[in-house]
């Protein structure tokens, strides 16, 4: 194969891989109207008066957020995903 054909083949392969990766990313974002883990973290922080978020886990259509409150208590806050 000539160098220009090889370069073209590599470029086409790269573009096809990049496009398929983009399609997978869009599938993850297809949950329109759903809250992201970062948004759940912010909501839990507001609910606990500015606590420190220790973990965020998906749970029953929302998120279970573990928060260390400013007073030193550990609380679990459920944030609906909608």
PDB file of N, CA, C and O in Angstrom, chain B, residues numbered from 101:
ATOM      1  N   UNK B 101       0.845  -1.174   0.000  1.00  0.00           N
ATOM      2  CA  UNK B 101       0.000   0.000   0.000  1.00  0.00           C
ATOM      3  C   UNK B 101       0.896   1.244   0.000  1.00  0.00           C
ATOM      4  O   UNK B 101       1.895   1.296   0.716  1.00  0.00           O
ATOM      5  N   UNK B 102       0.542   2.208  -0.779  1.00  0.00           N
ATOM      6  CA  UNK B 102       1.326   3.448  -0.826  1.00  0.00           C
ATOM      7  C   UNK B 102       1.093   4.252   0.452  1.00  0.00           C
ATOM      8  O   UNK B 102       0.050   4.115   1.091  1.00  0.00           O
ATOM      9  N   UNK B 103       2.063   5.091   0.825  1.00  0.00           N
ATOM     10  CA  UNK B 103       1.943   5.865   2.067  1.00  0.00           C
ATOM     11  C   UNK B 103       0.672   6.713   2.130  1.00  0.00           C
ATOM     12  O   UNK B 103       0.075   6.835   3.199  1.00  0.00           O
ATOM     13  N   UNK B 104       0.247   7.297   1.015  1.00  0.00           N
ATOM     14  CA  UNK B 104      -0.951   8.139   1.058  1.00  0.00           C
ATOM     15  C   UNK B 104      -2.198   7.281   1.297  1.00  0.00           C
ATOM     16  O   UNK B 104      -3.111   7.700   2.008  1.00  0.00           O
ATOM     17  N   UNK B 105      -2.237   6.102   0.714  1.00  0.00           N
ATOM     18  CA  UNK B 105      -3.385   5.211   0.933  1.00  0.00           C
ATOM     19  C   UNK B 105      -3.396   4.708   2.376  1.00  0.00           C
ATOM     20  O   UNK B 105      -4.453   4.589   2.994  1.00  0.00           O
ATOM     21  N   UNK B 106      -2.222   4.418   2.896  1.00  0.00           N
ATOM     22  CA  UNK B 106      -2.127   3.969   4.283  1.00  0.00           C
ATOM     23  C   UNK B 106      -2.593   5.075   5.229  1.00  0.00           C
ATOM     24  O   UNK B 106      -3.333   4.816   6.178  1.00  0.00           O
ATOM     25  N   UNK B 107      -2.162   6.294   4.968  1.00  0.00           N
ATOM     26  CA  UNK B 107      -2.577   7.428   5.794  1.00  0.00           C
ATOM     27  C   UNK B 107      -4.090   7.627   5.705  1.00  0.00           C
ATOM     28  O   UNK B 107      -4.737   7.901   6.716  1.00  0.00           O
ATOM     29  N   UNK B 108      -4.644   7.496   4.534  1.00  0.00           N
ATOM     30  CA  UNK B 108      -6.091   7.635   4.353  1.00  0.00           C
ATOM     31  C   UNK B 108      -6.833   6.531   5.101  1.00  0.00           C
ATOM     32  O   UNK B 108      -7.855   6.792   5.737  1.00  0.00           O
ATOM     33  N   UNK B 109      -6.328   5.307   5.029  1.00  0.00           N
ATOM     34  CA  UNK B 109      -6.961   4.181   5.726  1.00  0.00           C
ATOM     35  C   UNK B 109      -6.938   4.407   7.235  1.00  0.00           C
ATOM     36  O   UNK B 109      -7.933   4.157   7.915  1.00  0.00           O
ATOM     37  N   UNK B 110      -5.823   4.873   7.756  1.00  0.00           N
ATOM     38  CA  UNK B 110      -5.711   5.148   9.192  1.00  0.00           C
ATOM     39  C   UNK B 110      -6.664   6.272   9.584  1.00  0.00           C
ATOM     40  O   UNK B 110      -7.321   6.189  10.621  1.00  0.00           O
ATOM     41  N   UNK B 111      -6.745   7.308   8.778  1.00  0.00           N
ATOM     42  CA  UNK B 111      -7.643   8.418   9.056  1.00  0.00           C
ATOM     43  C   UNK B 111      -9.105   7.952   9.068  1.00  0.00           C
ATOM     44  O   UNK B 111      -9.867   8.324   9.961  1.00  0.00           O
ATOM     45  N   UNK B 112      -9.490   7.151   8.094  1.00  0.00           N
ATOM     46  CA  UNK B 112     -10.863   6.648   8.047  1.00  0.00           C
ATOM     47  C   UNK B 112     -11.169   5.770   9.254  1.00  0.00           C
ATOM     48  O   UNK B 112     -12.268   5.836   9.805  1.00  0.00           O
ATOM     49  N   UNK B 113     -10.225   4.962   9.662  1.00  0.00           N
ATOM     50  CA  UNK B 113     -10.411   4.124  10.841  1.00  0.00           C
ATOM     51  C   UNK B 113     -10.595   5.002  12.083  1.00  0.00           C
ATOM     52  O   UNK B 113     -11.483   4.752  12.898  1.00  0.00           O
ATOM     53  N   UNK B 114      -9.765   6.015  12.221  1.00  0.00           N
ATOM     54  CA  UNK B 114      -9.863   6.925  13.365  1.00  0.00           C
ATOM     55  C   UNK B 114     -11.223   7.617  13.400  1.00  0.00           C
ATOM     56  O   UNK B 114     -11.852   7.696  14.455  1.00  0.00           O
ATOM     57  N   UNK B 115     -11.674   8.113  12.266  1.00  0.00           N
ATOM     58  CA  UNK B 115     -12.958   8.814  12.198  1.00  0.00           C
ATOM     59  C   UNK B 115     -14.112   7.872  12.547  1.00  0.00           C
ATOM     60  O   UNK B 115     -15.031   8.266  13.265  1.00  0.00           O
ATOM     61  N   UNK B 116     -14.073   6.650  12.053  1.00  0.00           N
ATOM     62  CA  UNK B 116     -15.167   5.716  12.347  1.00  0.00           C
ATOM     63  C   UNK B 116     -15.203   5.352  13.830  1.00  0.00           C
ATOM     64  O   UNK B 116     -16.282   5.220  14.409  1.00  0.00           O
ATOM     65  N   UNK B 117     -14.035   5.189  14.448  1.00  0.00           N
ATOM     66  CA  UNK B 117     -13.992   4.893  15.880  1.00  0.00           C
ATOM     67  C   UNK B 117     -14.507   6.088  16.678  1.00  0.00           C
ATOM     68  O   UNK B 117     -15.271   5.911  17.627  1.00  0.00           O
ATOM     69  N   UNK B 118     -14.103   7.287  16.309  1.00  0.00           N
ATOM     70  CA  UNK B 118     -14.544   8.493  17.012  1.00  0.00           C
ATOM     71  C   UNK B 118     -16.055   8.677  16.886  1.00  0.00           C
ATOM     72  O   UNK B 118     -16.713   9.070  17.849  1.00  0.00           O
ATOM     73  N   UNK B 119     -16.602   8.400  15.721  1.00  0.00           N
ATOM     74  CA  UNK B 119     -18.043   8.559  15.530  1.00  0.00           C
ATOM     75  C   UNK B 119     -18.821   7.538  16.347  1.00  0.00           C
ATOM     76  O   UNK B 119     -19.855   7.874  16.924  1.00  0.00           O
ATOM     77  N   UNK B 120     -18.345   6.298  16.409  1.00  0.00           N
ATOM     78  CA  UNK B 120     -19.055   5.294  17.194  1.00  0.00           C
ATOM     79  C   UNK B 120     -18.948   5.601  18.678  1.00  0.00           C
ATOM     80  O   UNK B 120     -19.892   5.333  19.421  1.00  0.00           O
ATOM     81  N   UNK B 121     -17.841   6.148  19.131  1.00  0.00           N
ATOM     82  CA  UNK B 121     -17.716   6.550  20.534  1.00  0.00           C
ATOM     83  C   UNK B 121     -18.702   7.665  20.851  1.00  0.00           C
ATOM     84  O   UNK B 121     -19.290   7.679  21.933  1.00  0.00           O
ATOM     85  N   UNK B 122     -18.887   8.586  19.938  1.00  0.00           N
ATOM     86  CA  UNK B 122     -19.854   9.657  20.129  1.00  0.00           C
ATOM     87  C   UNK B 122     -21.276   9.133  20.209  1.00  0.00           C
ATOM     88  O   UNK B 122     -22.087   9.662  20.968  1.00  0.00           O
ATOM     89  N   UNK B 123     -21.584   8.117  19.450  1.00  0.00           N
ATOM     90  CA  UNK B 123     -22.920   7.516  19.490  1.00  0.00           C
ATOM     91  C   UNK B 123     -23.172   6.872  20.847  1.00  0.00           C
ATOM     92  O   UNK B 123     -24.275   6.970  21.385  1.00  0.00           O
ATOM     93  N   UNK B 124     -22.166   6.218  21.399  1.00  0.00           N
ATOM     94  CA  UNK B 124     -22.316   5.613  22.731  1.00  0.00           C
ATOM     95  C   UNK B 124     -22.529   6.694  23.778  1.00  0.00           C
ATOM     96  O   UNK B 124     -23.350   6.520  24.679  1.00  0.00           O
ATOM     97  N   UNK B 125     -21.821   7.789  23.685  1.00  0.00           N
ATOM     98  CA  UNK B 125     -21.966   8.868  24.660  1.00  0.00           C
ATOM     99  C   UNK B 125     -23.368   9.458  24.593  1.00  0.00           C
ATOM    100  O   UNK B 125     -23.948   9.791  25.626  1.00  0.00           O
ATOM    101  N   UNK B 126     -23.917   9.591  23.393  1.00  0.00           N
ATOM    102  CA  UNK B 126     -25.269  10.135  23.263  1.00  0.00           C
ATOM    103  C   UNK B 126     -26.291   9.199  23.870  1.00  0.00           C
ATOM    104  O   UNK B 126     -27.291   9.672  24.409  1.00  0.00           O
ATOM    105  N   UNK B 127     -26.087   7.890  23.808  1.00  0.00           N
ATOM    106  CA  UNK B 127     -27.030   6.958  24.421  1.00  0.00           C
ATOM    107  C   UNK B 127     -27.107   7.179  25.920  1.00  0.00           C
ATOM    108  O   UNK B 127     -28.188   7.079  26.500  1.00  0.00           O
ATOM    109  N   UNK B 128     -25.976   7.479  26.566  1.00  0.00           N
ATOM    110  CA  UNK B 128     -25.964   7.731  27.993  1.00  0.00           C
ATOM    111  C   UNK B 128     -26.702   9.020  28.330  1.00  0.00           C
ATOM    112  O   UNK B 128     -27.294   9.127  29.404  1.00  0.00           O
ATOM    113  N   UNK B 129     -26.677   9.995  27.435  1.00  0.00           N
ATOM    114  CA  UNK B 129     -27.320  11.270  27.682  1.00  0.00           C
ATOM    115  C   UNK B 129     -28.786  11.282  27.263  1.00  0.00           C
ATOM    116  O   UNK B 129     -29.438  12.325  27.326  1.00  0.00           O
ATOM    117  N   UNK B 130     -29.311  10.137  26.838  1.00  0.00           N
ATOM    118  CA  UNK B 130     -30.680  10.109  26.329  1.00  0.00           C
ATOM    119  C   UNK B 130     -31.715  10.131  27.441  1.00  0.00           C
ATOM    120  O   UNK B 130     -32.913  10.077  27.164  1.00  0.00           O
ATOM    121  N   UNK B 131     -31.283  10.209  28.684  1.00  0.00           N
ATOM    122  CA  UNK B 131     -32.209  10.235  29.808  1.00  0.00           C
ATOM    123  C   UNK B 131     -32.677  11.664  30.048  1.00  0.00           C
ATOM    124  O   UNK B 131     -32.454  12.229  31.119  1.00  0.00           O
ATOM    125  N   UNK B 132     -33.312  12.231  29.065  1.00  0.00           N
ATOM    126  CA  UNK B 132     -33.736  13.624  29.174  1.00  0.00           C
ATOM    127  C   UNK B 132     -34.666  13.783  30.359  1.00  0.00           C
ATOM    128  O   UNK B 132     -35.540  12.949  30.596  1.00  0.00           O
ATOM    129  N   UNK B 133     -34.471  14.861  31.100  1.00  0.00           N
ATOM    130  CA  UNK B 133     -35.298  15.102  32.267  1.00  0.00           C
ATOM    131  C   UNK B 133     -34.749  14.454  33.520  1.00  0.00           C
ATOM    132  O   UNK B 133     -35.321  14.627  34.596  1.00  0.00           O
ATOM    133  N   UNK B 134     -33.666  13.716  33.415  1.00  0.00           N
ATOM    134  CA  UNK B 134     -33.085  13.068  34.580  1.00  0.00           C
ATOM    135  C   UNK B 134     -31.937  13.900  35.118  1.00  0.00           C
ATOM    136  O   UNK B 134     -31.233  14.583  34.374  1.00  0.00           O
ATOM    137  N   UNK B 135     -31.768  13.827  36.420  1.00  0.00           N
ATOM    138  CA  UNK B 135     -30.723  14.575  37.096  1.00  0.00           C
ATOM    139  C   UNK B 135     -29.391  13.835  36.978  1.00  0.00           C
ATOM    140  O   UNK B 135     -29.356  12.605  37.001  1.00  0.00           O
ATOM    141  N   UNK B 136     -28.316  14.576  36.854  1.00  0.00           N
ATOM    142  CA  UNK B 136     -26.980  13.982  36.812  1.00  0.00           C
ATOM    143  C   UNK B 136     -26.498  13.773  38.251  1.00  0.00           C
ATOM    144  O   UNK B 136     -27.046  14.370  39.178  1.00  0.00           O
ATOM    145  N   UNK B 137     -25.477  12.930  38.444  1.00  0.00           N
ATOM    146  CA  UNK B 137     -24.927  12.756  39.791  1.00  0.00           C
ATOM    147  C   UNK B 137     -24.414  14.072  40.387  1.00  0.00           C
ATOM    148  O   UNK B 137     -24.540  14.302  41.590  1.00  0.00           O
ATOM    149  N   UNK B 138     -23.843  14.923  39.555  1.00  0.00           N
ATOM    150  CA  UNK B 138     -23.371  16.222  40.045  1.00  0.00           C
ATOM    151  C   UNK B 138     -24.505  17.105  40.534  1.00  0.00           C
ATOM    152  O   UNK B 138     -24.366  17.820  41.525  1.00  0.00           O
ATOM    153  N   UNK B 139     -25.626  17.049  39.831  1.00  0.00           N
ATOM    154  CA  UNK B 139     -26.792  17.835  40.249  1.00  0.00           C
ATOM    155  C   UNK B 139     -27.369  17.276  41.549  1.00  0.00           C
ATOM    156  O   UNK B 139     -27.815  18.037  42.408  1.00  0.00           O
ATOM    157  N   UNK B 140     -27.361  15.941  41.698  1.00  0.00           N
ATOM    158  CA  UNK B 140     -27.829  15.316  42.937  1.00  0.00           C
ATOM    159  C   UNK B 140     -26.933  15.712  44.103  1.00  0.00           C
ATOM    160  O   UNK B 140     -27.409  15.953  45.213  1.00  0.00           O
ATOM    161  N   UNK B 141     -25.640  15.776  43.840  1.00  0.00           N
ATOM    162  CA  UNK B 141     -24.674  16.190  44.859  1.00  0.00           C
ATOM    163  C   UNK B 141     -24.985  17.607  45.343  1.00  0.00           C
ATOM    164  O   UNK B 141     -25.006  17.869  46.545  1.00  0.00           O
ATOM    165  N   UNK B 142     -25.223  18.514  44.402  1.00  0.00           N
ATOM    166  CA  UNK B 142     -25.553  19.903  44.755  1.00  0.00           C
ATOM    167  C   UNK B 142     -26.847  19.980  45.555  1.00  0.00           C
ATOM    168  O   UNK B 142     -26.927  20.720  46.535  1.00  0.00           O
ATOM    169  N   UNK B 143     -27.868  19.215  45.142  1.00  0.00           N
ATOM    170  CA  UNK B 143     -29.155  19.231  45.843  1.00  0.00           C
ATOM    171  C   UNK B 143     -28.993  18.721  47.271  1.00  0.00           C
ATOM    172  O   UNK B 143     -29.568  19.290  48.199  1.00  0.00           O
ATOM    173  N   UNK B 144     -28.222  17.659  47.456  1.00  0.00           N
ATOM    174  CA  UNK B 144     -27.995  17.120  48.803  1.00  0.00           C
ATOM    175  C   UNK B 144     -27.209  18.103  49.653  1.00  0.00           C
ATOM    176  O   UNK B 144     -27.476  18.246  50.846  1.00  0.00           O
ATOM    177  N   UNK B 145     -26.257  18.772  49.059  1.00  0.00           N
ATOM    178  CA  UNK B 145     -25.468  19.774  49.789  1.00  0.00           C
ATOM    179  C   UNK B 145     -26.377  20.909  50.267  1.00  0.00           C
ATOM    180  O   UNK B 145     -26.235  21.387  51.393  1.00  0.00           O
ATOM    181  N   UNK B 146     -27.305  21.337  49.418  1.00  0.00           N
ATOM    182  CA  UNK B 146     -28.253  22.394  49.813  1.00  0.00           C
ATOM    183  C   UNK B 146     -29.167  21.913  50.938  1.00  0.00           C
ATOM    184  O   UNK B 146     -29.442  22.652  51.883  1.00  0.00           O
ATOM    185  N   UNK B 147     -29.640  20.656  50.826  1.00  0.00           N
ATOM    186  CA  UNK B 147     -30.563  20.108  51.832  1.00  0.00           C
ATOM    187  C   UNK B 147     -29.914  19.974  53.204  1.00  0.00           C
ATOM    188  O   UNK B 147     -30.601  20.033  54.224  1.00  0.00           O
ATOM    189  N   UNK B 148     -28.608  19.796  53.238  1.00  0.00           N
ATOM    190  CA  UNK B 148     -27.930  19.587  54.518  1.00  0.00           C
ATOM    191  C   UNK B 148     -27.209  20.836  54.999  1.00  0.00           C
ATOM    192  O   UNK B 148     -26.400  20.758  55.925  1.00  0.00           O
ATOM    193  N   UNK B 149     -27.476  21.957  54.407  1.00  0.00           N
ATOM    194  CA  UNK B 149     -26.883  23.204  54.865  1.00  0.00           C
ATOM    195  C   UNK B 149     -25.410  23.348  54.549  1.00  0.00           C
ATOM    196  O   UNK B 149     -24.657  23.928  55.332  1.00  0.00           O
ATOM    197  N   UNK B 150     -24.993  22.826  53.411  1.00  0.00           N
ATOM    198  CA  UNK B 150     -23.607  22.994  52.986  1.00  0.00           C
ATOM    199  C   UNK B 150     -22.680  21.887  53.429  1.00  0.00           C
ATOM    200  O   UNK B 150     -21.479  22.104  53.595  1.00  0.00           O
ATOM    201  N   UNK B 151     -23.230  20.696  53.621  1.00  0.00           N
ATOM    202  CA  UNK B 151     -22.401  19.570  54.035  1.00  0.00           C
ATOM    203  C   UNK B 151     -21.419  19.126  52.960  1.00  0.00           C
ATOM    204  O   UNK B 151     -21.484  19.563  51.811  1.00  0.00           O
ATOM    205  N   UNK B 152     -20.514  18.249  53.362  1.00  0.00           N
ATOM    206  CA  UNK B 152     -19.513  17.700  52.439  1.00  0.00           C
ATOM    207  C   UNK B 152     -20.014  16.359  51.906  1.00  0.00           C
ATOM    208  O   UNK B 152     -20.284  15.446  52.686  1.00  0.00           O
ATOM    209  N   UNK B 153     -20.138  16.234  50.596  1.00  0.00           N
ATOM    210  CA  UNK B 153     -20.634  15.007  49.976  1.00  0.00           C
ATOM    211  C   UNK B 153     -19.530  13.962  49.987  1.00  0.00           C
ATOM    212  O   UNK B 153     -18.421  14.204  49.512  1.00  0.00           O
ATOM    213  N   UNK B 154     -19.854  12.787  50.540  1.00  0.00           N
ATOM    214  CA  UNK B 154     -18.891  11.698  50.635  1.00  0.00           C
ATOM    215  C   UNK B 154     -19.057  10.678  49.509  1.00  0.00           C
ATOM    216  O   UNK B 154     -18.079  10.097  49.040  1.00  0.00           O
ATOM    217  N   UNK B 155     -20.317  10.464  49.076  1.00  0.00           N
ATOM    218  CA  UNK B 155     -20.546   9.531  47.964  1.00  0.00           C
ATOM    219  C   UNK B 155     -21.906   9.788  47.339  1.00  0.00           C
ATOM    220  O   UNK B 155     -22.813  10.327  47.973  1.00  0.00           O
ATOM    221  N   UNK B 156     -22.026   9.387  46.076  1.00  0.00           N
ATOM    222  CA  UNK B 156     -23.281   9.488  45.328  1.00  0.00           C
ATOM    223  C   UNK B 156     -23.462   8.158  44.602  1.00  0.00           C
ATOM    224  O   UNK B 156     -22.606   7.750  43.816  1.00  0.00           O
ATOM    225  N   UNK B 157     -24.592   7.477  44.871  1.00  0.00           N
ATOM    226  CA  UNK B 157     -24.856   6.179  44.238  1.00  0.00           C
ATOM    227  C   UNK B 157     -26.253   6.179  43.633  1.00  0.00           C
ATOM    228  O   UNK B 157     -27.201   6.644  44.265  1.00  0.00           O
ATOM    229  N   UNK B 158     -26.392   5.656  42.404  1.00  0.00           N
ATOM    230  CA  UNK B 158     -27.728   5.537  41.803  1.00  0.00           C
ATOM    231  C   UNK B 158     -28.596   4.610  42.644  1.00  0.00           C
ATOM    232  O   UNK B 158     -28.124   3.583  43.133  1.00  0.00           O
ATOM    233  N   UNK B 159     -29.870   4.976  42.814  1.00  0.00           N
ATOM    234  CA  UNK B 159     -30.768   4.168  43.629  1.00  0.00           C
ATOM    235  C   UNK B 159     -32.222   4.482  43.310  1.00  0.00           C
ATOM    236  O   UNK B 159     -32.656   5.623  43.467  1.00  0.00           O
ATOM    237  N   UNK B 160     -32.971   3.498  42.869  1.00  0.00           N
ATOM    238  CA  UNK B 160     -34.425   3.611  42.685  1.00  0.00           C
ATOM    239  C   UNK B 160     -34.870   4.864  41.929  1.00  0.00           C
ATOM    240  O   UNK B 160     -35.751   5.583  42.399  1.00  0.00           O
ATOM    241  N   UNK B 161     -34.281   5.131  40.782  1.00  0.00           N
ATOM    242  CA  UNK B 161     -34.691   6.271  39.972  1.00  0.00           C
ATOM    243  C   UNK B 161     -34.157   7.599  40.465  1.00  0.00           C
ATOM    244  O   UNK B 161     -34.631   8.651  40.035  1.00  0.00           O
ATOM    245  N   UNK B 162     -33.195   7.573  41.346  1.00  0.00           N
ATOM    246  CA  UNK B 162     -32.598   8.789  41.883  1.00  0.00           C
ATOM    247  C   UNK B 162     -31.193   8.481  42.365  1.00  0.00           C
ATOM    248  O   UNK B 162     -30.493   7.648  41.790  1.00  0.00           O
ATOM    249  N   UNK B 163     -30.791   9.163  43.426  1.00  0.00           N
ATOM    250  CA  UNK B 163     -29.445   8.979  43.959  1.00  0.00           C
ATOM    251  C   UNK B 163     -29.471   8.946  45.478  1.00  0.00           C
ATOM    252  O   UNK B 163     -30.169   9.735  46.115  1.00  0.00           O
ATOM    253  N   UNK B 164     -28.711   8.031  46.049  1.00  0.00           N
ATOM    254  CA  UNK B 164     -28.482   7.989  47.486  1.00  0.00           C
ATOM    255  C   UNK B 164     -27.176   8.739  47.731  1.00  0.00           C
ATOM    256  O   UNK B 164     -26.118   8.314  47.267  1.00  0.00           O
ATOM    257  N   UNK B 165     -27.245   9.841  48.450  1.00  0.00           N
ATOM    258  CA  UNK B 165     -26.084  10.700  48.656  1.00  0.00           C
ATOM    259  C   UNK B 165     -25.696  10.660  50.139  1.00  0.00           C
ATOM    260  O   UNK B 165     -26.522  10.926  51.013  1.00  0.00           O
ATOM    261  N   UNK B 166     -24.449  10.331  50.405  1.00  0.00           N
ATOM    262  CA  UNK B 166     -23.915  10.301  51.760  1.00  0.00           C
ATOM    263  C   UNK B 166     -23.219  11.639  52.012  1.00  0.00           C
ATOM    264  O   UNK B 166     -22.322  12.037  51.270  1.00  0.00           O
ATOM    265  N   UNK B 167     -23.655  12.329  53.082  1.00  0.00           N
ATOM    266  CA  UNK B 167     -23.176  13.689  53.343  1.00  0.00           C
ATOM    267  C   UNK B 167     -22.671  13.801  54.780  1.00  0.00           C
ATOM    268  O   UNK B 167     -23.300  13.292  55.708  1.00  0.00           O
ATOM    269  N   UNK B 168     -21.544  14.465  54.955  1.00  0.00           N
ATOM    270  CA  UNK B 168     -21.045  14.845  56.270  1.00  0.00           C
ATOM    271  C   UNK B 168     -21.530  16.272  56.509  1.00  0.00           C
ATOM    272  O   UNK B 168     -21.105  17.200  55.820  1.00  0.00           O
ATOM    273  N   UNK B 169     -22.416  16.445  57.482  1.00  0.00           N
ATOM    274  CA  UNK B 169     -23.002  17.760  57.735  1.00  0.00           C
ATOM    275  C   UNK B 169     -21.979  18.680  58.412  1.00  0.00           C
ATOM    276  O   UNK B 169     -20.975  18.208  58.946  1.00  0.00           O
ATOM    277  N   UNK B 170     -22.235  19.986  58.389  1.00  0.00           N
ATOM    278  CA  UNK B 170     -21.329  20.922  59.060  1.00  0.00           C
ATOM    279  C   UNK B 170     -21.186  20.640  60.561  1.00  0.00           C
ATOM    280  O   UNK B 170     -20.175  20.995  61.166  1.00  0.00           O
ATOM    281  N   UNK B 171     -22.207  19.998  61.163  1.00  0.00           N
ATOM    282  CA  UNK B 171     -22.143  19.687  62.599  1.00  0.00           C
ATOM    283  C   UNK B 171     -21.417  18.363  62.877  1.00  0.00           C
ATOM    284  O   UNK B 171     -21.279  17.964  64.033  1.00  0.00           O
ATOM    285  N   UNK B 172     -20.951  17.682  61.817  1.00  0.00           N
ATOM    286  CA  UNK B 172     -20.176  16.454  62.003  1.00  0.00           C
ATOM    287  C   UNK B 172     -20.968  15.165  61.891  1.00  0.00           C
ATOM    288  O   UNK B 172     -20.401  14.088  62.074  1.00  0.00           O
ATOM    289  N   UNK B 173     -22.259  15.236  61.595  1.00  0.00           N
ATOM    290  CA  UNK B 173     -23.089  14.038  61.441  1.00  0.00           C
ATOM    291  C   UNK B 173     -22.977  13.503  60.014  1.00  0.00           C
ATOM    292  O   UNK B 173     -22.788  14.266  59.066  1.00  0.00           O
ATOM    293  N   UNK B 174     -23.096  12.185  59.874  1.00  0.00           N
ATOM    294  CA  UNK B 174     -23.167  11.583  58.546  1.00  0.00           C
ATOM    295  C   UNK B 174     -24.633  11.295  58.271  1.00  0.00           C
ATOM    296  O   UNK B 174     -25.290  10.595  59.042  1.00  0.00           O
ATOM    297  N   UNK B 175     -25.143  11.832  57.176  1.00  0.00           N
ATOM    298  CA  UNK B 175     -26.537  11.633  56.790  1.00  0.00           C
ATOM    299  C   UNK B 175     -26.608  11.065  55.392  1.00  0.00           C
ATOM    300  O   UNK B 175     -25.753  11.327  54.545  1.00  0.00           O
ATOM    301  N   UNK B 176     -27.651  10.276  55.169  1.00  0.00           N
ATOM    302  CA  UNK B 176     -27.951   9.758  53.833  1.00  0.00           C
ATOM    303  C   UNK B 176     -29.169  10.504  53.322  1.00  0.00           C
ATOM    304  O   UNK B 176     -30.209  10.533  53.981  1.00  0.00           O
ATOM    305  N   UNK B 177     -29.043  11.100  52.163  1.00  0.00           N
ATOM    306  CA  UNK B 177     -30.121  11.887  51.570  1.00  0.00           C
ATOM    307  C   UNK B 177     -30.494  11.237  50.243  1.00  0.00           C
ATOM    308  O   UNK B 177     -29.624  10.962  49.417  1.00  0.00           O
ATOM    309  N   UNK B 178     -31.789  10.991  50.039  1.00  0.00           N
ATOM    310  CA  UNK B 178     -32.243  10.486  48.736  1.00  0.00           C
ATOM    311  C   UNK B 178     -32.660  11.685  47.895  1.00  0.00           C
ATOM    312  O   UNK B 178     -33.443  12.528  48.334  1.00  0.00           O
ATOM    313  N   UNK B 179     -32.122  11.746  46.679  1.00  0.00           N
ATOM    314  CA  UNK B 179     -32.469  12.820  45.742  1.00  0.00           C
ATOM    315  C   UNK B 179     -33.118  12.162  44.533  1.00  0.00           C
ATOM    316  O   UNK B 179     -32.507  11.330  43.863  1.00  0.00           O
ATOM    317  N   UNK B 180     -34.363  12.544  44.261  1.00  0.00           N
ATOM    318  CA  UNK B 180     -35.073  11.983  43.107  1.00  0.00           C
ATOM    319  C   UNK B 180     -34.370  12.361  41.824  1.00  0.00           C
ATOM    320  O   UNK B 180     -33.870  13.479  41.690  1.00  0.00           O
ATOM    321  N   UNK B 181     -34.326  11.438  40.879  1.00  0.00           N
ATOM    322  CA  UNK B 181     -33.636  11.680  39.615  1.00  0.00           C
ATOM    323  C   UNK B 181     -34.407  12.549  38.650  1.00  0.00           C
ATOM    324  O   UNK B 181     -33.900  12.842  37.568  1.00  0.00           O
ATOM    325  N   UNK B 182     -35.590  12.968  38.986  1.00  0.00           N
ATOM    326  CA  UNK B 182     -36.412  13.773  38.085  1.00  0.00           C
ATOM    327  C   UNK B 182     -36.484  15.217  38.493  1.00  0.00           C
ATOM    328  O   UNK B 182     -37.142  16.015  37.826  1.00  0.00           O
TER     329      UNK B 182
END
